[in-house]
């Protein structure tokens, strides 16, 4: 499966504290954190999906990252139900909520 990148009609960036992806079938997790000077951020875009003929809001992960062996998890990976996390401080969470609301309210506009 390939990802088709849709051109942004409206976009903005939000810094975040941490982005981690930990797919259960892999032996490593992808980790991006301000604590490791990787400066993770979110790109929030309002796009037109021509195939579905609808406006969509995309949240894209950006920043440097590294791979880590997931050693601090208590459950075996075969029992995991989640595969990632986004960590925001309260200010970043408010900023993301306001931006998503703003973009959702602009859906009918070109």
Secondary structure by P-SEA (a helix, b strand, c coil): cbbbbbbbcccccccccbbbbbcccccbbbbbccccccbbbbbbbbcccccccbbbbbbbbbcbbbbbcccccccccccccccbbbbbcaaaaaaaaaaaaaaaaacccc
